[in-house]
Amino acid sequence: MPPSISKVDRVVQSVLARIESGELLPGHKLRSLNDEAIANGVAKNTVVEAYLRLVAQGVLQSKHGSGYYVARAVPRSRPSAILPFEGITDGEALLTEQLERRLTVRPGDGRLPPDWLEESKLKNHLSSIRLLSSEAYNYNSAWGYLPLRERLCGALAERGISASPDRLLMTQGANHAMDLVIRGYVNPGDAVLVDEPGYYPLFSKLKLARARIVGVKRDQDGPCLDDLSEKARSSGARIFFTQSLAHNPTGGSITLGKAYGVLRIAEANNLMIVEDDPFADILPFSLPRLASLDQLERVIYIGSFSKTLAGSFRVGYVAASKSVTSELCRLLVATIVSTSSYNERLIFALIDQGHYLRHLRVLRARVTEATQQSINALKSVGLDGCRPFGGGFYLWVSTPEKLVDARAVAHAAARGILIAPSMAFVTQPSDMAAMRVNVAHGHNPQFISWLSDYLSKCAT
């Protein structure tokens, strides 16, 4: 065994090895504490700790006054029963593969590679933060951790959005915020307007709510105003979900003129707008946001730390009018009771101590560099990516139709490559031929080599 292994671990592994070899069978009694200590050359207390650990793991059973026995059903680690990859047929399939991570080359992923955080100094800061207050381990306030809400109100002010803490509700990420809005404001059969192409997890939530999803054509500079106006009028929709900046999947951002146009149409048709802004922390403050032009009158603004920090924190927020946030708070309490006090205090500490700001500076520079590398790599095989305004994670690359059909997706997957075809981002079947490329993976040599080979095959 490795010399660095602790004495307790050494005893644990010794017992497990005897069980695996069949020397100890279910129901068999183990050696006494003294005998086990002598056999392993350790103190009796070490054996006590090892046996207790194995009891906690379900490997051993303790019988008072009798000793320790091998459990009747010894838990064994076995490969997870994850279904094999069957292709990207829609947004749900793409989201599932992003979570299961069965493919190793991931230009179609929506998130940054885990090693970007591993290589960040932020990881060291996370391990050094100590949350001493016992309140960190208690239920949170219904609205979320107040110091973080106050700090976020300051961040919104920098973006031109005036909000007080009673107009800002913490959530378990942006998706949870959307779920609360849907629960509160969408009834079965209601028409709901969405960007198309657009955010595929949102489509799944609306389907669960039995809403009638109406796609609004998304251009590089924002929603198509003619399409939005016509569909708002003809569908009877009362709510429009959109991502103004660093749009997922197209990477584009709304212009000031388009933003005013969207608000005019919303007012004329009594539309509530839900604006998702997951990349806000790495985008310029001066970019136009619907929430800054509207000041949260008919706009519900959603933010998150999932894209710029780590998805596992599950910390987001929603800012809106007092009446809306009060209603959403009631829904939050009824469904999950409260958000995580621990996670919110941890993020506040990162912000308050300046670690998050330094992390964002590094992240912006890295995304900018990766974006240019991906654009150059795609151009080298004849594909022109649309450079995003302001620096999000995505390029929306027009392709030959054969490059994004089911056969191409399966061909790439057989070589360990995840691609995200346009079919995953639409509300209904479409002849759109494009793919979303994550800039962190878009210059991967294996991906570019596959593109080159498959494009040659398409041309013959």
C-alpha positions in Angstrom: 0.0 0.0 0.0 1.2 3.6 -0.6 3.3 4.9 2.3 1.1 8.1 2.6 -2.1 6.1 3.4 -3.4 6.6 7.0 -3.4 3.8 9.5 -7.2 3.9 9.6 -7.4 3.6 5.8 -4.9 0.7 5.9 -7.2 -1.3 8.3 -10.3 -0.4 6.2 -8.6 -1.6 3.0 -7.4 -4.8 4.7 -10.9 -5.7 5.7 -12.4 -4.8 2.3 -9.7 -7.0 0.6 -10.6 -10.0 2.8 -14.3 -9.5 1.9 -13.6 -9.2 -1.8 -11.4 -12.3 -1.8 -14.2 -14.4 -0.1 -12.2 -14.9 3.1 -14.9 -13.0 4.9 -18.5 -13.8 3.8 -21.8 -12.1 4.7 -22.6 -12.9 8.3 -19.0 -13.8 9.3 -17.6 -12.3 12.5 -14.5 -10.1 12.3 -11.5 -10.4 14.5 -11.7 -8.7 17.9 -10.4 -5.2 18.2 -7.2 -6.4 19.9 -6.6 -9.1 17.4 -7.1 -6.8 14.4 -4.8 -4.2 16.0 -2.0 -6.8 16.4 -2.5 -8.2 12.9 -2.1 -4.7 11.4 0.4 -3.3 13.8 -1.7 -0.4 14.9 -3.4 0.8 18.1 -6.8 -0.5 19.2 -8.3 3.0 18.8 -7.3 2.9 15.1 -9.2 -0.3 14.6 -12.3 1.1 16.4 -12.2 4.1 13.9 -11.8 1.8 10.9 -14.7 -0.5 12.0 -17.0 2.4 12.7 -16.2 3.8 9.2 -17.1 0.4 7.7 -20.4 0.3 9.7 -21.3 3.8 8.4 -20.6 2.6 4.8 -22.9 -0.4 5.3 -20.1 -3.0 5.0 -20.2 -4.1 8.7 -22.8 -4.5 11.3 -22.1 -3.9 15.0 -23.8 -6.2 17.5 -23.7 -5.0 21.1 -21.7 -7.3 23.3 -20.9 -9.6 20.4 -18.6 -7.8 18.0 -18.6 -6.8 14.3 -20.0 -8.8 11.5 -19.9 -8.6 7.7 -23.3 -7.2 6.5 -25.7 -9.6 4.9 -25.8 -7.5 1.7 -22.4 -5.8 1.2 -22.8 -2.7 -1.0 -20.6 -2.9 -4.1 -19.6 -0.1 -6.4 -20.7 -0.8 -9.9 -20.8 1.2 -13.1 -23.6 3.6 -13.3 -26.5 2.4 -15.4 -26.3 5.3 -17.8 -28.0 4.7 -21.1 -25.6 4.8 -24.1 -25.6 8.0 -26.2 -28.4 7.9 -28.7 -27.9 11.3 -30.5 -29.2 14.8 -30.1 -32.7 14.9 -31.3 -33.9 17.8 -29.2 -33.0 20.1 -26.4 -33.7 17.6 -23.7 -31.3 15.1 -25.3 -28.6 17.8 -25.5 -29.1 18.8 -21.8 -28.9 15.1 -20.7 -25.6 14.6 -22.5 -24.2 17.8 -20.9 -25.0 16.3 -17.5 -23.8 12.7 -18.2 -20.7 13.7 -20.1 -20.3 10.5 -22.0 -18.4 12.2 -24.9 -14.9 13.6 -24.3 -14.6 16.3 -27.0 -17.4 18.8 -26.3 -17.8 21.8 -28.7 -21.6 21.4 -28.3 -21.5 21.8 -24.5 -23.2 24.9 -23.0 -20.7 25.2 -20.1 -17.0 25.9 -19.7 -14.6 23.0 -19.2 -14.2 22.0 -15.5 -10.5 22.6 -15.8 -11.0 26.3 -16.3 -12.1 26.5 -12.7 -9.4 24.0 -11.7 -6.7 26.2 -13.1 -8.3 29.4 -11.7 -7.0 30.8 -8.4 -10.6 31.0 -7.4 -10.4 27.3 -6.4 -7.8 28.1 -3.8 -9.9 31.0 -2.5 -12.9 28.7 -2.2 -11.0 26.2 0.0 -9.7 29.0 2.2 -13.1 30.6 3.0 -14.5 29.7 6.4 -18.1 30.4 7.2 -18.1 30.7 11.0 -21.7 31.8 11.6 -24.0 29.0 12.6 -26.6 30.7 10.4 -24.8 29.4 7.4 -26.0 26.0 8.2 -29.6 27.0 9.0 -32.6 27.7 6.8 -32.2 30.9 4.8 -34.4 33.9 4.8 -37.3 33.4 2.4 -35.8 36.1 0.2 -32.2 35.0 0.4 -29.1 36.2 2.2 -29.6 40.0 2.6 -25.9 41.1 2.3 -25.7 39.3 -1.1 -29.0 40.8 -2.2 -27.7 44.3 -1.3 -24.5 43.7 -3.1 -26.4 42.4 -6.2 -28.5 45.6 -6.1 -25.3 47.5 -6.5 -24.3 45.4 -9.4 -27.6 46.0 -11.1 -27.2 49.8 -10.5 -23.9 49.5 -12.5 -26.0 48.0 -15.3 -28.4 50.9 -15.1 -31.1 48.9 -13.3 -32.5 50.5 -10.1 -33.6 47.8 -7.6 -33.9 47.6 -3.8 -33.5 44.4 -1.9 -37.3 43.9 -1.6 -37.4 43.8 -5.4 -34.7 41.1 -5.6 -35.3 37.4 -4.7 -32.5 34.8 -4.5 -33.2 31.5 -6.4 -31.5 28.2 -7.0 -30.1 29.4 -10.3 -31.6 30.9 -13.4 -33.6 27.8 -14.3 -35.3 27.9 -11.0 -36.1 31.5 -11.5 -37.7 30.7 -14.8 -39.6 27.8 -13.2 -41.1 30.2 -10.6 -42.2 32.7 -13.2 -43.8 29.9 -15.2 -45.6 28.5 -12.1 -46.9 32.0 -11.3 -47.8 33.4 -14.7 -48.4 30.6 -17.2 -51.5 28.5 -17.2 -52.1 25.4 -19.3 -53.0 26.4 -22.9 -51.5 29.9 -22.6 -49.4 31.1 -25.5 -45.8 32.0 -24.5 -43.4 33.7 -26.8 -39.7 32.6 -26.8 -36.6 33.3 -28.9 -36.1 30.9 -31.8 -33.5 29.5 -31.9 -33.5 29.8 -28.1 -32.9 28.3 -24.7 -33.8 24.7 -24.9 -34.3 24.0 -21.1 -36.9 26.7 -21.1 -38.8 24.9 -23.9 -39.0 21.8 -21.7 -40.3 23.7 -18.7 -43.0 25.3 -20.8 -44.0 21.9 -22.2 -44.4 20.6 -18.6 -46.6 23.5 -17.9 -48.7 22.6 -21.0 -48.1 26.0 -22.5 -48.5 26.8 -26.2 -44.9 27.7 -27.2 -44.6 30.3 -30.0 -41.1 30.9 -31.4 -40.1 34.4 -32.4 -37.3 34.6 -35.0 -34.0 35.6 -33.4 -31.6 37.7 -35.4 -28.0 38.4 -34.5 -29.0 41.9 -33.1 -32.0 40.7 -31.2 -35.6 39.5 -31.8 -37.1 40.2 -35.3 -39.4 43.0 -34.5 -41.9 42.3 -37.3 -42.1 38.6 -36.2 -42.5 39.6 -32.5 -45.2 42.1 -33.3 -47.2 39.8 -35.5 -47.0 36.8 -33.1 -47.7 38.9 -30.0 -50.9 40.2 -31.7 -52.1 36.9 -33.3 -51.2 34.5 -30.4 -52.7 36.4 -27.5 -49.5 35.8 -25.5 -49.0 37.8 -22.4 -45.3 36.8 -21.7 -42.1 36.8 -23.7 -38.9 35.0 -22.6 -35.7 36.4 -24.1 -32.0 36.6 -23.6 -30.9 40.0 -24.8 -27.1 39.7 -24.4 -24.6 36.9 -25.4 -27.6 34.9 -26.6 -27.8 31.2 -26.2 -27.3 29.7 -28.8 -26.5 32.5 -31.4 -24.0 34.5 -29.3 -25.6 37.8 -30.6 -26.6 40.7 -28.5 -29.5 43.2 -28.8 -28.9 46.7 -30.2 -30.3 49.8 -28.5 -32.8 50.3 -31.3 -34.0 46.7 -31.2 -34.4 47.0 -27.4 -36.6 50.0 -27.7 -38.6 48.3 -30.4 -39.2 45.2 -28.2 -40.5 47.4 -25.3 -42.8 49.3 -27.7 -44.3 46.1 -28.9 -44.6 44.8 -25.3 -46.5 47.9 -24.2 -48.8 47.8 -27.2 -49.7 44.1 -26.6 -49.6 44.1 -22.7 -46.6 41.7 -22.7 -44.6 40.8 -19.6 -40.9 40.3 -20.6 -38.6 37.8 -18.8 -35.0 38.8 -19.6 -32.3 36.2 -18.8 -28.8 37.7 -18.4 -26.5 34.8 -17.3 -23.3 36.3 -18.7 -23.9 39.8 -17.2 -20.8 39.6 -15.0 -18.4 39.3 -17.9 -20.2 41.7 -20.2 -19.8 45.5 -20.4 -22.1 47.5 -18.1 -23.1 49.8 -21.0 -24.7 47.2 -23.2 -28.4 47.7 -23.6 -30.7 45.7 -21.4 -34.4 45.7 -21.5 -34.5 45.9 -17.7 -32.4 49.1 -17.7 -34.7 50.8 -20.3 -37.9 49.6 -18.5 -36.7 49.8 -14.9 -38.5 46.6 -14.0 -42.0 47.8 -14.7 -42.9 45.1 -17.2 -39.5 43.3 -17.3 -38.6 40.5 -15.0 -34.8 40.3 -14.9 -33.0 37.0 -14.1 -29.3 36.6 -13.3 -27.1 33.7 -12.2 -23.6 32.7 -11.1 -23.8 29.3 -12.9 -22.1 30.4 -16.2 -19.4 32.6 -14.7 -18.6 30.8 -11.5 -19.8 27.2 -11.2 -23.1 25.5 -12.0 -23.0 23.4 -8.9 -23.5 26.4 -6.6 -27.1 26.8 -7.9 -27.4 30.4 -7.0 -29.3 32.9 -9.1 -31.7 35.8 -8.6 -34.7 37.5 -10.0 -35.4 41.2 -9.9 -38.8 42.7 -10.7 -41.6 44.9 -9.4 -42.4 44.5 -5.7 -45.7 42.8 -6.6 -44.0 40.2 -8.8 -41.1 39.4 -6.5 -43.6 39.0 -3.5 -45.6 36.5 -5.6 -42.5 34.6 -6.6 -41.3 34.6 -3.0 -44.6 32.9 -1.9 -44.1 30.3 -4.6 -40.5 29.7 -3.6 -41.5 29.1 0.0 -44.3 26.8 -1.0 -42.1 24.7 -3.3 -38.5 24.6 -1.8 -38.9 26.5 1.5 -35.7 28.5 1.1 -32.5 28.7 -1.0 -29.1 27.7 0.3 -27.8 30.0 3.0 -24.4 28.3 2.8 -23.9 28.8 -0.9 -25.1 32.4 -0.9 -22.8 33.3 2.0 -19.9 31.6 0.2 -20.5 33.6 -3.0 -20.9 36.8 -0.9 -17.5 36.1 0.7 -15.9 35.6 -2.8 -17.4 38.9 -3.9 -16.6 40.8 -0.7 -13.0 39.7 -0.5 -12.4 40.7 -4.2 -11.7 37.1 -5.4 -14.7 37.0 -7.7 -13.7 40.3 -9.5 -10.2 39.0 -10.1 -11.6 35.7 -11.4 -13.9 37.6 -13.8 -10.9 39.5 -15.2 -9.1 36.3 -16.0 -12.3 34.7 -17.4 -13.0 37.6 -19.8 -9.5 37.5 -21.2 -9.6 33.7 -21.6 -13.0 33.8 -23.3 -11.8 36.5 -25.7 -8.7 34.5 -26.6 -10.6 31.3 -27.0 -13.3 33.0 -29.2 -10.6 34.2 -31.6 -8.9 30.8 -31.7 -12.3 29.1 -32.4 -13.2 31.6 -35.2 -9.8 31.0 -36.9 -10.0 27.2 -36.6 -13.6 27.2 -38.0 -12.5 29.5 -40.9 -9.6 27.1 -41.7 -12.2 24.4 -42.7 -14.5 26.9 -44.5 -17.0 27.7 -41.8 -17.5 31.3 -40.7 -18.7 31.8 -37.1 -20.7 34.8 -36.1 -18.6 36.6 -33.5 -20.7 37.5 -30.5 -21.0 41.2 -29.4 -19.4 41.6 -26.0 -18.0 38.2 -25.2 -20.3 35.2 -24.4 -19.5 31.6 -24.8 -21.1 30.7 -28.1 -20.6 30.9 -31.8 -23.6 30.1 -34.1 -22.1 28.6 -37.2 -24.0 28.1 -40.4 -23.3 24.7 -42.0 -24.4 22.4 -44.8 -27.5 20.6 -43.8 -25.8 17.3 -43.8 -23.4 18.4 -41.1 -26.1 18.8 -38.5 -28.5 16.0 -39.3 -29.0 12.9 -37.1 -26.4 10.9 -39.1 -23.7 13.6 -38.6 -24.5 13.9 -34.9 -24.1 10.1 -34.5 -20.9 10.0 -36.7 -19.3 12.7 -34.4 -20.5 10.9 -31.2 -18.9 7.6 -32.4 -15.6 9.5 -32.3 -16.3 11.0 -28.9 -17.4 14.4 -30.1 -20.5 16.2 -28.9 -22.0 18.7 -31.4 -25.1 20.8 -30.8 -27.2 21.0 -34.0 -29.8 23.6 -34.6 -32.6 21.0 -34.1 -31.9 21.2 -30.4 -32.8 24.9 -30.2 -36.1 25.2 -32.0 -39.6 24.8 -30.9 -40.7 22.7 -33.9 -39.0 21.0 -36.9 -37.1 23.4 -39.0 -34.9 23.5 -42.1 -32.4 25.7 -40.2 -28.8 24.3 -40.7 -26.4 25.6 -38.0 -24.6 24.4 -34.9 -23.7 26.1 -31.6 -20.0 26.0 -30.8 -18.7 26.6 -27.4 -15.6 28.8 -27.8 -13.7 26.9 -25.1 -13.9 23.8 -27.3 -14.3 25.2 -30.8 -10.6 25.0 -31.6 -10.1 21.4 -30.3 -7.9 19.6 -32.9 -10.1 16.5 -32.9 -13.2 18.5 -33.5 -11.7 20.5 -36.3 -10.3 17.3 -37.9 -13.7 15.7 -37.8 -15.3 18.8 -39.3 -12.8 18.8 -42.2 -13.3 15.1 -42.9 -17.1 15.3 -42.7 -17.3 18.4 -44.8 -15.2 16.7 -47.5 -17.6 13.7 -47.3 -20.6 16.1 -47.7 -19.1 17.6 -50.8 -18.7 14.3 -52.6 
